[in-house]
Amino acid sequence: LGVCTHWTQSISESFESGRLCNGDEKTKKLMNYKNEKRPIATQIFGSDVEAMAYSAKYVSEFSEIVDINMGCPAPKVTKNGDGSKLLLDLEKAKEIMEVVVKNSKVPVTLKFRKGWDNEHIVATEIAKIAENAGISAITIHGRTRAEYYSGNVDLEIIKKVKESVNIPVIGNGDIVDEKT
């Protein structure tokens, strides 16, 4: 889910900001972390700035980290402009990062892909935007949205991202199990 296990003991599902903003009880019920190991990172996604602000404020009340998902390639997510679709709109991505950081009481992290497709590789730009927005750490999945999970992860792009910022960078992709 975009948060390294040495950062957190427990990570949540990814929660759509619009559902949180609209008071969806099923979504809120899934956030019952009463018996979970701490610290907790809660991942949110969405492209509506106001809903993301609300979600950040809401989940930071009971989480130690808020993680923004701008990496999900699923059509049901990207068709709404969410997840990795935000890699095609860097201004909106920046606005979302800034509003989440502003409204969160805890550190904010970001997960993203190297780009939408081979014509839209924006990983270093997103990393710099994240750092300037106050994101505490980033996770880069070394594939485009078009690649989903096929082929091998691009380790060079992860290296370029690491060299472009001064915040912690976590490489993601091609992880099969804890021994890999």
N, C-alpha and C positions, 0 to 999 in steps of 0.2 A: 503493500500500500504506500510505499514511498517514504517510510521512516525506518531507519536502520535499527535493528533490535538492541544495539548497545545504547541507543538514545532512549528507548522506551521498553518497558516490560510488556505492555499490552497496547495493541493498536486496534482501532475500530474499523467497521465497514465505512464505505464512503457514503456521505449523506448529501442529498440534493438540497441546495439552499432554499429553493422555492417551497419545498414541502415543510421545511423548518419554519420559514417565514409565515406560512399559512396555518401553522399550528397543527400539522398532521400528527395525530396521536400515535399511530403505528410507528412513525419515524422516531418520535420522542421515546416510545417504549423500548426501541432497540438501543437506545442510549443509556440504559440502566447499567451502570458500571459498578454497582454496589459491591459485588464480590470479586471484582477484577484486580489483578496486580497493578500497582501504581509504579511509575507514572503512566498516564494514558495520553495517547495522541488521537485526536478525532479529525478525520479527513472530511472536508467539505468540497463540493464542486457546484459550479453554476456560472452563468454569464450575466445575471441581473445584479447590478452593483448594490442596490438597496437590500436585496435578499442576502447577498454575501456579507454585507455589513451586519445585518441582523444575526445571521448564522454565526459569524465570528464572535459576536458579543455573547450569544447564547451558549455556544459550546465551550467558550473559554471560562465559563463559570465552574465547570466540573472536569476540565481537561488540563493537562500540563503543557500540551502542544496543540496548536491548530495547524493542520496540514491542508494546503490547497492542492487539489488535483487538476492539473492542466495537461495530464498525460493520457487519460482514458481514451482509447480508440473506438469504443463501442458505438455503433450507429445510433442506438437509442439515446446515447448521451450527446454525440456530436451533432445530431440533427437539430438539436435545440440551441446550438452555438456553445455548448459546454465542453468540458474536458479538453482534448487536444485541438478542437476547432478554434480555441482561443489563440493558437499559434499563428492563425491567419489574421489576427487583429491585435497587434502589439499595443496599441493605445488602450484598448479595452482591457487587455491583460494587465497592463500597468495600473489602470484605475482600480481593478479588482484587488491587486496585490496591496496597493496603498490603503484602500478602505478596510481590508481585512486586518492589516497591521494596526491601523488606527483604532479599530474597534475591539481588538483582542487584548485581554489582560495577560496573556501568556505568549511565549515565543511562537512565531509563525514560520512554517517551512513550506516548500513548494516542490511538487513533482511535475515534471514535464518531459516531453520527448524531444528528439533532436530537431524535429520539424513536422510539418504536415505531410510533405512528400519531398522528393529530391529537388524540386524547384523552389521549395520553401524551407530551407534549412536555417533556423533562427535560434539555435541553442545558445550561442554566445550572447546574442542580443537579449534573450529572455533572462539569462543569468545576470547580466549587468543591470537590467531593469529591476530584477528581484533584489539585488544587493542595494541599489539606490532606494528602493521602496522600504527597506528595513527588514527584509526576510532574513531569518537567522541561519538557515541552511537550505541547500537545494539537493534534489535528487534528479539526475538526468538519466532517462531511459535512452540508450543508444540506438534507437530505431525511430523511423518516421511513423506517423499514423498509418500511412499507406502500407507499410510493411507489417503492421500489427505485431506479431511475434515470430515472423518467419526470418530465415537467414540468420546471420551472426550479428551480434551487437557491434556497433561501431565504437571501438575503444579510442580511436583518434579524436572523435568529437567530445568524448568525456574528458580526455586530456586537454583539449582546447578550452573547454568550459572551465576546468580547474585552473588553467593558466590565466583566464580572463577575470577572475574574481578573487576576493580575499575572504569570503565566507566558506564554511565547510561544504564540500561537494561529495555526494554519494553517487557512485556509479551503479546503474541498474540494468538488468537484462542478462539473459543466459545463466541465471542462477537456478540450478536444479534442486539442490538440497544444501544443508548446512556444511557439508564436507567439501563443496565445490570452491 
